[in-house]
């Protein structure tokens, strides 16, 4: 194990990036084509045109490849560093609309939807796919919303539990869209629709969670 960790550190160098990316691309393609459980590391190595030894040194075993594939995509779900600090209801609305649009755009990407379908298909044979998707991708998006809710509560704009408020906003944002896309009965929205859904979700959320001193908001209890 220590030897492999050292090799992984060497793999962080610029020279190794193409090989690592090729391995992850090959792993993802194989998972989509054959299913996670039926894909072997030998097939991934063959697709990536690397030895099995290089595969393990640069990424790891099959589960580590799955985690790496999901983790790279999940980076796009983090709160943008340039997001304005919510100081009043107006700036909070802009922050929620911006992050809502980002989440809709990134999570509805065909590649991400394909991973969701893979997790569902492999739920019995390889439940680790769903666990990785939820603990990495799902948690990253939930954390982004919780962070905004926490900042807003600290600023006195909202009152309530950040985790619960994040769940409510996500429900308003997505509605039945995700289920529809997974079942292939709904198309992926276009950029204008992303923005419209995010604005509508934000407006509905702010009606539900009014200014704490207005006397009609959701309490902390």
Buried (B, 14 or more C-beta within 10 A) or exposed (E): EEEBEEBBEEBEEEEBEEBBEBBBBBBBBBBBEEBBBEBEBEBBBBBBEBEEEBBBBBBBEBBBBBBBBBBEBBEBBBBEEEBEEBBEBEBBBBBBBBBBBBBBBBBBBEEBBEBBBBBEBBEEEBEBBBEBBEEBBBBBBBBBBBBBBBBBBEBEBBBBBBBEBBBBBBEBBBEEBBEBBEEEEBEBBEEEBBBBBBBBBBBBBBEBBBBBEEEEBBEEE
